[in-house]
Amino acid sequence: MDVKIDEVTGNDRDLLVVALQALHRERVTAFQAACTPSDLAGIPSPNRGQFGLAEVSSALRRVGAGPL
């Protein structure tokens, strides 16, 4: 079955939103953990794009939600 992310409804949508929000939190935490040693060493922080934050945010927007 091929279901598009913006076509998910009801309890499935709720579960999808919670999962995407959890994924977003994990990726933000990973990004912050990578930035701390860079900041302390005085070197440039890693690129946010390497952590896939934009992709998760986009998926959340497509289902009408946002990160927590």
C-alpha positions in Angstrom: 0.0 0.0 0.0 1.4 3.4 -1.0 0.2 6.2 1.2 1.4 9.7 0.9 2.5 11.4 4.2 -0.1 14.2 3.7 -2.9 11.7 3.3 -2.5 10.0 6.7 -5.4 10.7 9.0 -6.8 9.8 12.4 -4.8 7.8 14.9 -2.2 7.0 12.2 -1.6 10.7 11.8 -1.3 11.2 15.5 1.3 8.4 15.7 3.2 9.8 12.8 3.3 13.3 14.3 4.6 12.0 17.7 7.2 9.9 15.9 8.4 12.8 13.7 8.5 15.1 16.7 10.6 12.5 18.6 12.9 12.2 15.6 13.3 16.0 15.4 14.2 16.2 19.1 16.8 13.4 18.6 18.4 15.1 15.6 18.5 18.5 17.4 20.1 16.9 20.4 22.7 15.2 18.1 23.4 18.5 16.3 23.9 20.3 19.6 26.1 17.5 20.9 28.3 17.9 17.8 28.4 21.7 18.1 29.6 21.8 21.7 33.1 20.3 21.1 33.4 22.4 18.0 32.6 25.6 19.9 35.0 24.7 22.7 37.8 24.0 20.2 37.1 27.2 18.4 36.4 25.5 15.1 33.3 25.8 12.8 30.3 23.8 13.9 29.0 21.0 11.6 26.5 21.9 8.9 22.9 21.5 10.1 22.1 19.8 6.8 24.2 16.8 7.9 21.6 16.1 10.6 18.5 16.0 8.5 16.6 18.7 10.5 15.1 20.2 7.4 13.7 16.9 6.1 12.0 16.2 9.4 10.6 19.8 9.7 9.3 19.5 6.2 7.5 16.2 6.9 6.0 17.7 10.0 4.7 20.7 8.0 3.2 18.4 5.4 1.0 16.7 8.1 0.1 20.1 9.6 2.3 19.9 12.7 5.5 21.3 14.0 8.4 20.3 16.2 8.0 20.6 20.0 
